[in-house]
């Protein structure tokens, strides 16, 4: 009786540790042992203002000043600030909204993270080039999102 009890206890403890340490592979939705990873390079992180923004990209600057009047007026308000853009929640089904949100995070990362995939001029150029069509905007937003998620958070 004792060996059966200790075996089942061992199996239960092993299962608990397996799920706890496996992290994302066991959890399919938020729960007790699972939390959503928000890296230090994502739009959510930059909109939270937990870290000072790079001096070259003031958070109260507008999209128009950062990317040009033609780009800003084509899809967004002329007075839309960068911090408002990173906090947007309209990227689902809105390729241009996702492009703006991920593009600004990529621009911030290019200034603040030495190991980031793109230089600032590359981010600006790619964002402007992606404005030609919705599919191009969606593809570039996905590329920026991947770079933002892969970014190492080296504070320079």
C-alpha positions in Angstrom: 0.0 0.0 0.0 2.8 2.4 0.9 4.7 1.8 -2.4 1.6 2.5 -4.5 0.9 5.7 -2.5 4.5 6.9 -2.9 4.6 6.0 -6.6 1.4 8.0 -7.3 2.8 10.9 -5.3 6.0 10.7 -7.2 4.1 10.8 -10.5 2.0 13.7 -9.4 5.1 15.7 -8.2 6.9 14.9 -11.5 3.9 16.1 -13.6 3.7 19.3 -11.5 7.4 20.1 -12.0 7.3 19.2 -15.7 4.4 21.6 -16.4 5.9 24.3 -14.2 9.3 24.2 -15.8 8.1 23.6 -19.3 6.4 27.0 -19.3 4.9 27.9 -22.7 4.7 24.3 -24.0 2.2 23.2 -21.3 0.1 26.3 -21.1 -2.1 27.3 -24.0 -3.7 30.3 -22.2 -2.9 32.5 -19.2 -3.2 30.6 -16.0 -1.6 30.1 -12.6 1.8 29.1 -13.9 1.9 31.0 -17.1 2.3 34.7 -17.8 2.6 36.5 -21.1 6.2 37.4 -22.0 6.5 41.1 -22.6 10.1 41.8 -23.6 12.0 45.0 -23.2 11.8 45.7 -26.9 8.0 45.4 -27.6 5.6 48.3 -28.2 3.9 47.4 -24.9 7.1 47.9 -23.0 7.9 51.3 -24.7 4.3 52.5 -24.1 4.6 51.7 -20.4 7.3 54.3 -20.0 9.3 52.1 -17.7 12.5 53.2 -19.5 13.5 56.6 -20.7 13.1 56.9 -24.4 16.2 57.7 -26.5 16.8 61.4 -26.9 16.6 61.1 -30.7 13.0 59.9 -30.4 11.0 62.0 -27.8 7.8 60.2 -26.8 5.7 63.4 -27.3 7.0 63.8 -30.9 4.5 63.2 -33.6 4.4 60.6 -36.3 4.4 63.4 -38.8 7.7 64.8 -37.5 9.4 61.4 -37.3 8.3 59.9 -40.7 7.2 62.9 -42.7 3.9 64.7 -43.4 3.0 62.7 -46.4 3.3 59.4 -44.6 1.4 60.6 -41.5 -1.5 62.3 -43.3 -2.0 59.3 -45.6 -3.1 56.9 -42.8 -3.1 58.6 -39.4 -3.9 61.9 -37.6 -1.2 64.6 -38.0 -1.0 65.1 -34.2 -0.7 61.4 -33.3 2.2 61.1 -30.9 4.7 58.2 -30.8 3.7 57.1 -27.3 0.1 57.0 -28.4 1.1 54.9 -31.4 2.9 52.3 -29.3 -0.2 52.0 -27.0 -2.7 51.5 -29.9 -4.8 48.4 -29.9 -6.2 48.5 -33.4 -3.5 46.4 -35.2 -5.9 43.3 -35.5 -7.1 43.5 -39.1 -5.4 46.9 -39.6 -2.1 46.4 -41.4 -1.2 50.1 -41.2 -1.9 50.2 -37.5 0.3 47.2 -36.9 3.0 48.7 -39.1 3.0 52.0 -37.1 3.0 50.3 -33.7 5.8 47.8 -34.5 7.7 50.3 -36.6 7.9 52.8 -33.8 9.0 50.1 -31.4 11.7 49.1 -33.9 12.8 52.7 -34.3 13.1 53.0 -30.5 15.1 49.7 -30.3 17.4 50.8 -33.1 18.4 53.9 -31.1 18.4 52.2 -27.6 19.7 48.7 -28.3 23.1 48.4 -29.8 22.4 44.8 -30.9 19.1 45.5 -32.6 18.7 44.1 -36.2 18.2 47.4 -38.0 19.7 50.9 -38.0 17.4 53.9 -37.5 17.5 54.9 -41.1 16.6 51.4 -42.2 13.5 51.3 -39.9 12.3 54.7 -41.3 13.0 53.6 -44.9 11.3 50.2 -44.5 8.2 51.8 -42.8 7.8 54.4 -45.6 8.3 51.8 -48.4 5.7 49.5 -46.7 3.0 52.2 -47.1 2.5 51.3 -50.7 -0.1 48.6 -50.0 -1.9 46.7 -47.2 -0.1 43.4 -47.9 3.3 45.2 -47.9 2.4 46.9 -44.6 1.3 43.6 -43.1 4.6 41.9 -44.1 6.8 44.7 -42.8 4.8 44.8 -39.5 5.5 41.1 -39.1 9.2 41.6 -39.8 9.4 44.5 -37.3 7.4 42.4 -34.7 9.9 39.5 -35.1 12.9 41.8 -34.7 11.3 43.4 -31.7 10.6 40.0 -30.0 14.1 38.7 -30.9 15.8 41.9 -29.6 18.2 41.5 -26.7 17.6 44.2 -24.1 21.1 45.5 -23.7 20.8 49.0 -22.2 23.4 51.2 -23.8 
